[in-house]
Amino acid sequence: MRQRARIATLAQTVRIYSVLDALVELAHDHTRQSDARARIYMGGGSAVARFVVHENAVAGPSTHAVVIAVGCYPHLLGGVPPVCDDNEGLGQLTSPPVSGRAFADWLIQHFNNPGKPLATVALLISEELNAIRGETSRYLHPSTGASIELERASIENIATAVAEWKIRGDANDQNMTLFYFCGHGIAQGSDAALLAEDYGANNQNALDGAIDFRRLHLGMNGCSASQQCYFVDACRATSDMLLENRDYLGRPLVQIRKDARRNKPLRQAPVFYASLAGALAYARPKRPSVFTEALLKSFNGAGSDDEDGDWRVSTSRLLDALDYFMRREFEDGGKQVQVPATGDQSKVQIHYLQQPKIPVEVSCKPDNATARAHLACWISGNAHEGRPPTAEKRWRLELPPGEYEFKATFPGEEYREVSKTNYVRPAYRVVELEVRK
C-alpha cells in the first residue's frame, strides 16, 4: 500500500512538473509571439509593427516611409483650455490630416522604384477626432479597403515610430527612407522645431513636445540606409521663444554619433521644405496643403527626366516642379507667394514613371484674346485636345512628352488663326500664341 501511495505521489509530482513545464513553455511562446509582434520588418520576413499601415515583404533593398501629420494641438489656441503660455499664436489645423493621408495614399498606390520597392509605410495622425474627442481615427487602405486604427502623433509615439523606421532602414545599406511631416513648425535661422500633438503639455517646457529637426537629420546619418529623403511641410517663421532658448529646439529623437558612417556607404539625404527660412507655409481648410499638393503633382511627371533612358523623378529635378506648382497656386489667388526650399542638392532617384504627365499652359497675346480663342493642340497631324472660348486667363492641361502644334482660332474672326510648335518635357511648358487682327 505504501509503495502504491509513493508511486501515486510520484505520479502526481510528475504531473505537477509537467503542468509547470507546459506553463513555462506557454509563457515562452507568448514572449516569442510578443517579440515577433514587436519585431520590425527587416527585409526577409514580416511582422506586425504598431504604426505601420502598409507592409510588403521585399527581399533586398527596399523603401521605408514614416508619415507624421498633426492637425490638432490640445494645448494651443482653440484646443482645451488653458492653453500653454508659449503658444506662439498658433492654433488648430485641418489640412495636415488630409495631407498625411494623401501622401500615404500616393505611396501605396503609385510609388514605383524597381530597385527599392516600397516595403513599409508608418502613419501617425492627430486630429480633433482622436486628440480631443477621444475617439479612434482610422486610415482606409487605398488598395485593400482595410480600415486601420491610427496612433496619435504625440511626441512619445513619434519617437517610437522614428526609432522603428530607423531600424527598418538599417536592415540594408542600399535601402531608401522617406520622412514626411505636416503640421506646425517654428524656426531659428535654418533650424526648425516640428511640433507634435502634445507641444505645450508641459507648460514649463513646451518644447518637450517638439522635434529638433536639424539634429534628427544629423542623427539619421547613423542609419545604414544610403538614400534618405525628407519632406517638411511646416512654417519656418522665426520664433522669439527659440531665440531665447538658443540651441534647444526639442527632442532630436536619434542620437548623433561620431564616425556614424564608418564602414557604410556615403549618405544622400536631401531635405525639401515647404517654405524659405523665416517664412510661412500655407494650407487650405480640409484640403491638402499647398506644398503637399504640389509635391504629389510633381511626382506625376513634372519632377522627372529621361537622361538615364527612362523617366525618373529625382530630387535634383523636384525643386523646379515644386516651385512651378506652388507659384501657380498663388497666381490663382493665393494670399502670398510660398517658395519651396531644399537643404541638400544630392541626387536621389525616387520614383519611376511609364509616361509622365507634364503641366502645360497655353495663352494668347494680347491677354484679352485668350478668352475669345478656341485653343487646340495637335500631335503628328491629329487633334489631341481642345478648349472652347472661356473666361479663363490660360488653358491648363497635362500632356505626355512630345512635339505638339498649338493653335488658336477665333469664331468671330476678330483675330487671325495662329499656330506654334513646341516640344513638351518636364518640368513644364508655357506656350504663348501671339495673335494679330
C-alpha positions as CSV (number, residue, x, y, z in Angstrom):
1,M,0.0,0.0,0.0
2,R,2.8,2.4,0.9
3,Q,4.6,1.6,-2.3
4,R,1.4,2.3,-4.3
5,A,1.0,5.5,-2.4
6,R,4.6,6.6,-3.1
7,I,4.0,5.7,-6.8
8,A,0.8,7.8,-6.8
9,T,2.6,10.7,-5.1
10,L,5.4,10.5,-7.6
11,A,3.0,10.4,-10.5
12,Q,1.2,13.5,-9.1
13,T,4.5,15.3,-8.7
14,V,5.4,14.4,-12.3
15,R,2.1,15.8,-13.5
16,I,2.6,19.0,-11.5
17,Y,6.1,19.4,-13.0
18,S,4.6,18.7,-16.5
19,V,2.0,21.3,-15.9
20,L,4.6,23.8,-14.7
21,D,6.8,23.0,-17.8
22,A,3.8,23.5,-20.0
23,L,3.1,26.9,-18.3
24,V,6.7,27.9,-18.7
25,E,6.7,26.9,-22.4
26,L,3.4,28.7,-22.9
27,A,5.0,31.8,-21.3
28,H,8.0,31.4,-23.7
29,D,5.6,31.1,-26.6
30,H,3.8,34.2,-25.5
31,T,7.1,36.0,-25.2
32,R,8.2,34.8,-28.6
33,Q,4.9,36.0,-30.1
34,S,5.3,39.3,-28.4
35,D,8.8,39.6,-29.7
36,A,7.6,38.7,-33.2
37,R,4.9,41.4,-33.0
38,A,7.4,43.9,-31.8
39,R,10.0,42.9,-34.4
40,I,10.2,45.3,-37.2
41,Y,10.3,44.4,-40.9
42,M,13.9,43.6,-41.7
43,G,13.8,42.7,-45.4
44,G,13.3,39.0,-45.2
45,G,10.2,38.5,-43.1
46,S,7.1,40.3,-42.0
47,A,5.9,41.2,-38.5
48,V,3.3,43.5,-37.1
49,A,4.5,47.0,-36.2
50,R,2.3,49.3,-34.2
51,F,2.4,52.3,-36.5
52,V,2.7,50.5,-39.9
53,V,-0.4,50.8,-42.1
54,H,1.1,49.1,-45.2
55,E,3.7,46.3,-45.4
56,N,5.1,44.4,-48.2
57,A,7.8,41.7,-47.9
58,V,10.8,42.6,-50.0
59,A,14.0,40.6,-50.4
60,G,16.9,43.0,-50.8
61,P,16.9,46.9,-50.8
62,S,13.6,48.5,-50.2
63,T,11.9,51.8,-49.3
64,H,10.5,52.6,-45.8
65,A,8.4,55.7,-45.1
66,V,7.2,57.4,-41.9
67,V,4.4,59.9,-42.3
68,I,3.5,62.3,-39.5
69,A,0.5,64.7,-39.7
70,V,-0.5,66.9,-36.8
71,G,-3.7,69.0,-37.1
72,C,-4.9,69.0,-33.6
73,Y,-3.0,70.7,-30.8
74,P,-4.9,70.5,-27.5
75,H,-2.6,72.9,-25.8
76,L,-2.6,75.6,-28.4
77,L,-5.3,78.2,-29.3
78,G,-8.7,76.6,-29.9
79,G,-7.7,73.5,-28.1
80,V,-8.6,72.5,-24.5
81,P,-8.2,75.5,-22.1
82,P,-5.9,76.5,-20.5
83,V,-3.5,76.8,-23.5
84,C,0.2,76.8,-22.9
85,D,2.0,80.1,-22.3
86,D,4.4,79.5,-25.2
87,N,1.6,79.1,-27.8
88,E,3.3,81.4,-30.3
89,G,-0.2,82.5,-31.5
90,L,-0.6,79.0,-33.1
91,G,-4.0,77.2,-33.3
92,Q,-5.7,74.2,-34.8
93,L,-5.2,72.9,-38.4
94,T,-7.5,70.8,-40.6
95,S,-5.2,70.4,-43.6
96,P,-2.4,68.1,-42.1
97,P,-4.6,65.0,-41.5
98,V,-5.8,65.3,-45.1
99,S,-2.3,65.9,-46.4
100,G,-0.8,63.0,-44.5
101,R,-3.4,60.6,-45.7
102,A,-2.9,61.8,-49.3
103,F,0.8,61.3,-49.1
104,A,0.4,57.8,-47.7
105,D,-2.2,57.0,-50.4
106,W,0.2,58.1,-53.1
107,L,3.0,56.0,-51.7
108,I,0.8,52.9,-51.5
109,Q,-0.9,53.3,-54.9
110,H,1.7,54.9,-57.1
111,F,5.2,54.8,-55.7
112,N,7.4,52.8,-58.1
113,N,11.1,52.2,-57.6
114,P,12.1,48.8,-59.1
115,G,15.5,48.8,-57.3
116,K,13.9,49.7,-53.9
117,P,10.3,48.7,-53.8
118,L,8.0,50.1,-51.1
119,A,8.1,47.8,-48.0
120,T,6.5,49.8,-45.2
121,V,4.5,52.9,-44.5
122,A,4.1,54.1,-40.9
123,L,1.4,56.7,-40.4
124,L,0.6,58.8,-37.3
125,I,-2.2,61.4,-37.3
126,S,-3.5,63.7,-34.7
127,E,-6.9,65.3,-35.5
128,E,-9.8,66.5,-33.4
129,L,-11.5,63.1,-33.5
130,N,-8.7,61.3,-31.7
131,A,-6.8,64.1,-29.9
132,I,-9.7,65.9,-28.3
133,R,-12.9,63.8,-28.6
134,G,-11.1,60.7,-27.6
135,E,-12.4,58.6,-30.5
136,T,-10.5,56.3,-32.8
137,S,-9.1,57.8,-36.1
138,R,-8.7,55.3,-38.9
139,Y,-7.0,55.0,-42.2
140,L,-8.7,53.4,-45.2
141,H,-6.1,51.5,-47.1
142,P,-6.4,52.5,-50.7
143,S,-5.6,49.1,-52.2
144,T,-7.2,46.6,-49.8
145,G,-10.0,48.7,-48.4
146,A,-9.0,47.7,-44.8
147,S,-9.9,50.2,-42.1
148,I,-6.8,50.6,-39.9
149,E,-6.7,52.2,-36.5
150,L,-4.3,55.0,-36.3
151,E,-2.0,56.1,-33.5
152,R,-1.8,59.7,-32.5
153,A,1.2,61.9,-33.4
154,S,2.3,62.5,-29.8
155,I,6.0,63.1,-29.1
156,E,6.4,59.6,-27.5
157,N,4.6,57.9,-30.4
158,I,6.7,59.8,-32.9
159,A,9.9,58.9,-31.1
160,T,9.0,55.2,-31.1
161,A,7.9,55.3,-34.7
162,V,11.0,57.1,-35.8
163,A,13.2,54.6,-33.9
164,E,11.4,51.7,-35.6
165,W,11.7,53.4,-39.0
166,K,15.4,53.8,-38.5
167,I,15.8,50.1,-37.6
168,R,14.0,49.2,-40.9
169,G,16.4,51.5,-42.8
170,D,19.3,49.8,-41.0
171,A,18.5,46.4,-42.5
172,N,20.2,47.2,-45.8
173,D,22.6,49.9,-46.6
174,Q,21.0,50.2,-50.1
175,N,17.6,51.0,-48.5
176,M,15.8,54.3,-49.0
177,T,13.9,56.0,-46.2
178,L,11.3,58.7,-46.6
179,F,10.3,61.1,-43.8
180,Y,7.2,63.3,-44.2
181,F,5.9,65.8,-41.6
182,C,2.9,68.1,-41.9
183,G,1.9,70.4,-39.0
184,H,3.1,73.5,-37.1
185,G,6.8,74.4,-37.2
186,I,8.8,77.3,-35.7
187,A,12.3,78.2,-36.6
188,Q,15.5,79.9,-35.6
189,G,17.5,80.7,-38.7
190,S,17.9,77.4,-40.6
191,D,17.0,75.3,-37.5
192,A,13.4,74.1,-37.1
193,A,11.2,72.7,-34.4
194,L,8.4,70.5,-35.6
195,L,5.5,70.5,-33.2
196,A,3.9,67.2,-32.1
197,E,0.4,67.0,-30.8
198,D,1.4,67.4,-27.2
199,Y,3.5,70.5,-27.7
200,G,2.8,72.6,-24.6
201,A,1.6,69.8,-22.5
202,N,4.4,70.7,-20.1
203,N,3.8,74.4,-19.5
204,Q,7.3,74.7,-18.1
205,N,8.9,73.0,-21.1
206,A,6.7,73.3,-24.1
207,L,9.5,72.2,-26.5
208,D,9.5,68.8,-24.9
209,G,6.7,68.1,-27.3
210,A,8.7,69.2,-30.4
211,I,11.2,67.6,-32.8
212,D,14.6,69.2,-33.3
213,F,14.6,68.5,-37.0
214,R,18.3,69.5,-37.7
215,R,19.5,67.1,-35.0
216,L,17.2,64.4,-36.2
217,H,18.6,64.8,-39.7
218,L,22.1,64.7,-38.3
219,G,21.3,61.7,-36.1
220,M,20.0,59.8,-39.1
221,N,23.5,59.9,-40.5
222,G,23.9,56.8,-38.4
223,C,21.2,54.9,-40.2
224,S,22.6,52.4,-42.7
225,A,20.2,53.5,-45.5
226,S,22.3,55.3,-48.0
227,Q,19.4,57.3,-49.5
228,Q,17.2,59.3,-47.2
229,C,14.6,61.9,-48.3
230,Y,12.9,64.4,-46.0
231,F,9.8,66.4,-46.8
232,V,8.9,69.1,-44.2
233,D,5.5,70.7,-44.7
234,A,5.6,73.3,-41.9
235,C,6.2,77.0,-41.3
236,R,9.7,78.2,-40.8
237,A,8.8,81.6,-39.3
238,T,11.2,82.9,-36.7
239,S,10.2,82.2,-33.1
240,D,11.1,84.5,-30.2
241,M,11.0,81.5,-27.9
242,L,13.6,79.6,-29.9
243,L,15.8,82.7,-30.0
244,E,15.6,82.9,-26.2
245,N,16.3,79.2,-25.8
246,R,19.2,79.3,-28.3
247,D,20.2,75.8,-29.1
248,Y,17.2,74.0,-27.6
249,L,14.6,73.1,-30.2
250,G,13.1,70.0,-28.7
251,R,13.9,66.3,-28.9
252,P,16.4,65.1,-31.5
253,L,14.8,61.6,-31.5
254,V,18.0,60.0,-32.9
255,Q,21.4,60.4,-31.1
256,I,24.2,61.9,-33.1
257,R,27.2,59.7,-33.2
258,K,30.8,60.3,-34.1
259,D,32.0,58.4,-37.2
260,A,28.4,57.3,-37.7
261,R,29.1,56.2,-41.3
262,R,32.2,54.2,-40.7
263,N,32.1,51.1,-43.0
264,K,28.9,52.4,-44.5
265,P,28.3,54.0,-48.0
266,L,28.0,57.7,-48.1
267,R,24.6,59.1,-47.3
268,Q,22.4,61.2,-49.7
269,A,19.9,63.0,-47.6
270,P,18.1,65.8,-49.4
271,V,15.5,67.9,-47.5
272,F,12.6,69.7,-49.1
273,Y,10.9,72.4,-47.1
274,A,7.5,74.0,-47.8
275,S,8.9,77.5,-47.4
276,L,12.1,79.5,-47.2
277,A,13.8,80.0,-43.8
278,G,11.9,82.7,-41.9
279,A,8.7,82.3,-44.0
280,L,5.2,80.8,-43.6
281,A,3.7,77.8,-45.2
282,Y,0.1,77.8,-46.2
283,A,-2.7,75.3,-46.0
284,R,-6.3,75.1,-47.1
285,P,-9.1,74.0,-44.7
286,K,-9.8,70.3,-45.0
287,R,-7.7,70.0,-48.2
288,P,-4.1,69.0,-48.9
289,S,-1.7,71.8,-48.2
290,V,-0.1,73.9,-51.0
291,F,3.2,72.1,-50.6
292,T,1.8,68.5,-50.4
293,E,-0.4,69.0,-53.4
294,A,2.5,70.4,-55.4
295,L,4.7,67.5,-54.3
296,L,2.2,64.9,-55.4
297,K,1.7,66.6,-58.7
298,S,5.5,66.8,-59.2
299,F,5.8,63.0,-58.6
300,N,3.4,62.5,-61.5
301,G,5.9,63.8,-64.0
302,A,6.9,67.4,-63.6
303,G,9.8,66.4,-61.4
304,S,11.1,63.8,-63.8
305,D,13.7,63.4,-66.5
306,D,14.8,60.7,-69.0
307,E,18.5,61.3,-69.0
308,D,19.1,57.7,-68.0
309,G,16.8,56.4,-70.7
310,D,13.6,56.0,-68.7
311,W,11.5,58.6,-66.8
312,R,12.6,59.0,-63.2
313,V,11.6,61.6,-60.6
314,S,14.8,62.7,-58.9
315,T,15.5,65.2,-56.1
316,S,17.6,67.3,-58.5
317,R,14.5,68.0,-60.7
318,L,11.9,68.1,-57.9
319,L,12.6,71.7,-56.8
320,D,11.8,73.2,-60.2
321,A,8.5,71.3,-60.3
322,L,7.5,72.3,-56.8
323,D,8.3,75.9,-57.5
324,Y,6.2,75.9,-60.6
325,F,3.1,74.3,-58.9
326,M,3.3,76.5,-55.8
327,R,3.9,79.7,-57.8
328,R,0.8,78.8,-59.9
329,E,-1.3,78.3,-56.8
330,F,-0.6,81.8,-55.7
331,E,-1.1,83.3,-59.1
332,D,-4.6,81.9,-58.9
333,G,-5.5,84.0,-55.9
334,G,-3.3,82.7,-53.0
335,K,-2.6,85.3,-50.3
336,Q,1.2,85.3,-50.6
337,V,3.8,83.5,-52.6
338,Q,5.2,80.5,-50.8
339,V,8.6,79.4,-52.1
340,P,9.9,75.8,-51.5
341,A,13.4,75.3,-50.5
342,T,15.9,72.5,-50.2
343,G,18.7,71.9,-47.8
344,D,20.7,69.4,-49.9
345,Q,21.4,69.1,-53.6
346,S,22.4,65.4,-53.7
347,K,20.6,63.5,-56.3
348,V,18.3,60.6,-55.4
349,Q,16.1,58.9,-57.9
350,I,12.8,58.4,-56.0
351,H,10.1,57.3,-58.4
352,Y,10.0,55.7,-61.9
353,L,7.3,56.5,-64.4
354,Q,5.9,54.8,-67.5
355,Q,4.6,58.0,-69.0
356,P,5.0,61.3,-67.2
357,K,2.3,64.0,-67.2
358,I,3.7,67.4,-68.0
359,P,1.8,70.6,-67.0
360,V,1.3,72.9,-70.0
361,E,-0.1,76.4,-70.0
362,V,-1.4,78.0,-73.3
363,S,-2.4,81.6,-73.6
364,C,-2.7,84.3,-76.2
365,K,-1.0,87.7,-76.5
366,P,-2.7,90.1,-76.0
367,D,-4.2,88.6,-72.9
368,N,-7.8,89.5,-73.7
369,A,-7.6,87.3,-76.8
370,T,-7.3,84.1,-74.7
371,A,-10.9,84.2,-73.5
372,R,-12.1,84.5,-77.1
373,A,-10.0,81.8,-78.6
374,H,-10.7,78.2,-79.5
375,L,-7.4,76.6,-78.4
376,A,-6.2,73.2,-79.5
377,C,-3.1,71.0,-79.5
378,W,-2.1,68.6,-82.3
379,I,0.4,65.8,-82.4
380,S,1.5,64.0,-85.6
381,G,-1.2,65.9,-87.6
382,N,-4.0,64.7,-85.3
383,A,-6.1,66.8,-82.9
384,H,-5.2,65.7,-79.4
385,E,-7.2,68.1,-77.1
386,G,-9.1,71.3,-77.4
387,R,-10.7,74.1,-75.3
388,P,-13.6,76.3,-76.5
389,P,-13.7,80.1,-75.7
390,T,-13.9,80.7,-71.9
391,A,-13.3,83.3,-69.3
392,E,-10.1,81.5,-68.1
393,K,-6.9,83.5,-68.4
394,R,-5.0,80.5,-69.7
395,W,-5.6,76.9,-70.8
396,R,-4.0,74.4,-68.5
397,L,-3.6,70.8,-69.4
398,E,-1.3,67.8,-68.9
399,L,0.4,66.1,-71.8
400,P,2.9,63.3,-72.3
401,P,6.3,64.3,-73.5
402,G,6.5,65.0,-77.2
403,E,6.3,67.6,-80.0
404,Y,2.9,69.4,-80.3
405,E,1.4,72.0,-82.5
406,F,-0.7,74.6,-80.6
407,K,-3.4,76.5,-82.4
408,A,-5.7,79.4,-81.7
409,T,-8.7,80.1,-83.9
410,F,-11.4,82.8,-83.4
411,P,-15.0,82.0,-84.3
412,G,-15.8,85.7,-84.7
413,E,-12.7,86.3,-87.0
414,E,-11.7,89.1,-84.7
415,Y,-8.1,87.7,-84.8
416,R,-6.3,85.6,-87.4
417,E,-5.6,82.0,-86.8
418,V,-2.2,81.3,-85.3
419,S,-0.2,78.2,-84.5
420,K,3.1,77.4,-82.8
421,T,5.1,74.2,-82.4
422,N,6.7,73.4,-79.1
423,Y,8.3,70.3,-77.5
424,V,6.7,69.4,-74.2
425,R,9.0,68.0,-71.5
426,P,9.5,68.4,-67.7
427,A,9.3,70.4,-65.6
428,Y,6.6,72.4,-67.5
429,R,5.9,74.1,-70.8
430,V,4.4,77.6,-71.2
431,V,3.1,78.4,-74.7
432,E,2.2,81.9,-75.7
433,L,0.4,82.5,-79.1
434,E,0.9,86.0,-80.4
435,V,-2.2,86.9,-82.4
436,R,-3.0,89.7,-84.8
437,K,-6.2,91.2,-86.1
